[in-house]
């Protein structure tokens, strides 16, 4: 099974439908035997996703966080949870990307937007085959209630103005339907293999 990284808000959404989507995706991830990679588990939707995954019987979860957050992140312990400290936020993201096989992005803030863009940029670099042995790592963005519409429109505009090639637009994968997240991700993983 794959190592799936969640990009998700540290804040807890007040929207019960989005909370249910986070819980249900976490439960399905555990049921399918995938490992969970996260950048934290000490608050908000991050905590909701991680604890739900572990309570659902998830076999392996890893949280990768900067040294300065250790006091928060290491308060939660579980036999199926590994803690990985990194020196800073930049290396945290590098650790998440290098450890995971694929990514799911839920609505979030600045960190989530940065993570989404970094995966797309890394995947674009992989398509150039400039001596790299890295493969494209699929990412599915959950565009709940149109949350990422403006981001998607920005990528569309960049493409329309010639700043993004058509083959690189294929790296921007999203769904508006929660039940499509894992099937789409598994399809993309199979194509990338």
C-alpha positions in Angstrom: 0.0 0.0 0.0 1.0 3.6 -0.5 2.2 6.3 1.9 -0.4 9.1 1.6 0.4 12.6 2.9 -2.5 14.9 3.9 -2.1 18.6 3.5 -4.8 20.0 5.8 -5.6 23.0 8.0 -4.2 23.3 11.5 -7.5 25.2 12.3 -10.6 23.2 13.0 -13.3 23.9 10.4 -16.7 24.8 11.8 -18.3 23.1 8.8 -19.7 19.7 9.8 -19.8 18.5 6.2 -16.1 19.1 5.7 -15.3 17.6 9.1 -17.2 14.5 8.0 -15.3 14.4 4.7 -12.0 14.5 6.6 -13.1 11.8 9.0 -14.5 9.5 6.2 -11.4 9.9 4.1 -9.2 9.1 7.1 -11.3 6.0 7.9 -11.1 4.8 4.3 -7.4 5.4 4.1 -7.0 3.1 7.2 -9.4 0.5 5.8 -7.5 0.4 2.5 -4.2 -0.2 4.4 -2.5 3.0 3.3 0.0 4.7 5.6 -0.6 8.3 6.7 2.0 11.1 6.6 1.2 14.4 8.1 3.0 17.6 9.1 1.4 17.7 12.5 -1.4 16.3 14.6 -1.8 18.6 17.6 -4.7 20.7 16.5 -7.6 21.4 14.2 -8.3 19.4 11.1 -4.8 17.9 11.3 -5.7 16.4 14.7 -9.1 15.3 13.4 -7.6 13.4 10.5 -4.7 11.8 12.3 -6.6 10.6 15.4 -9.5 9.4 13.2 -7.1 7.4 11.1 -5.4 5.8 14.1 -8.8 5.1 15.8 -9.9 3.4 12.6 -7.0 0.9 12.9 -4.5 2.7 10.7 -1.3 0.7 10.8 1.3 3.4 10.4 1.2 7.2 10.7 4.1 9.5 10.7 4.1 13.1 11.7 7.0 15.2 10.5 7.3 18.6 12.2 9.9 21.2 13.0 11.9 21.0 16.2 10.2 24.1 17.6 6.8 22.3 17.6 8.1 19.2 19.4 6.5 20.1 22.7 3.0 20.2 21.0 3.4 17.2 18.7 5.0 14.8 21.1 2.2 15.1 23.6 0.1 12.6 21.6 1.5 9.1 21.6 0.2 5.9 19.9 1.8 2.6 19.1 1.2 3.1 15.4 2.5 6.7 15.3 6.1 7.7 14.6 7.4 11.2 15.4 10.0 12.7 13.1 11.7 16.0 14.0 13.1 18.3 11.4 15.2 21.4 12.0 12.7 23.9 10.3 9.5 24.2 8.3 11.3 24.0 5.0 12.9 20.7 5.8 9.6 19.5 7.3 7.9 19.9 3.9 10.8 18.3 2.1 10.5 15.4 4.6 6.8 15.0 3.9 7.3 15.1 0.1 10.2 12.7 0.1 8.5 10.2 2.4 5.0 10.2 0.7 4.0 8.4 -2.5 1.0 10.7 -3.0 -0.9 13.6 -1.6 -4.4 14.7 -0.7 -5.0 18.4 -0.1 -8.0 19.5 1.9 -9.0 23.1 2.4 -6.4 24.9 4.5 -4.5 28.1 4.8 -1.1 29.5 3.8 0.8 26.2 4.7 -1.6 24.1 2.6 -1.4 26.5 -0.4 2.4 26.3 -0.2 2.4 22.5 0.0 0.1 22.2 -3.0 2.2 24.5 -5.1 5.5 22.8 -4.0 4.2 19.3 -5.0 3.0 20.7 -8.4 6.4 22.4 -9.0 8.3 19.3 -7.9 6.2 17.1 -10.2 6.8 19.5 -13.1 10.5 19.3 -12.6 10.3 15.5 -12.7 8.7 15.7 -16.2 11.8 17.3 -17.6 13.9 14.2 -16.9 17.0 16.3 -16.2 19.0 13.5 -14.7 16.5 12.9 -11.9 15.3 9.4 -11.0 12.3 10.8 -9.1 8.9 10.0 -10.4 5.8 12.2 -10.4 3.9 11.8 -7.1 0.2 12.2 -7.6 -1.8 14.9 -5.7 -5.6 15.2 -5.5 -7.0 18.5 -4.3 -10.4 18.2 -2.6 -12.2 21.3 -3.9 -14.9 21.2 -1.2 -17.6 23.8 -1.9 -15.4 25.5 -4.5 -12.8 26.3 -1.9 -9.9 26.1 -4.4 -11.8 27.6 -7.4 -9.6 30.7 -7.4 -6.4 28.6 -7.3 -7.7 26.5 -10.1 -8.6 29.6 -12.1 -5.1 31.0 -11.5 -3.5 27.9 -13.0 -6.0 28.0 -15.9 -5.0 31.7 -16.5 -1.3 30.9 -16.4 -1.9 28.1 -18.9 -4.0 30.4 -21.2 -1.2 33.0 -21.1 1.4 30.4 -22.1 3.1 30.2 -18.7 2.3 26.6 -18.1 2.5 23.8 -20.7 -0.5 21.6 -21.3 1.2 18.5 -20.0 1.9 20.3 -16.7 -1.8 21.2 -16.3 -2.3 17.4 -16.0 -0.5 17.7 -12.6 -3.4 19.8 -11.2 -5.9 17.1 -10.2 -8.9 17.9 -8.1 -12.4 16.7 -7.3 -15.4 18.3 -5.8 -16.7 15.0 -4.5 -15.3 13.4 -1.3 -16.0 9.9 -2.4 -13.9 10.4 -5.5 -10.7 11.4 -3.6 -9.2 8.0 -3.0 -10.4 6.3 -6.2 -8.8 9.2 -8.2 -5.6 9.0 -6.2 -5.4 5.2 -6.6 -5.9 5.6 -10.4 -3.1 8.2 -10.5 -0.8 6.0 -8.4 -1.4 3.1 -10.8 -0.6 5.4 -13.8 2.6 6.7 -12.1 3.9 3.2 -11.4 
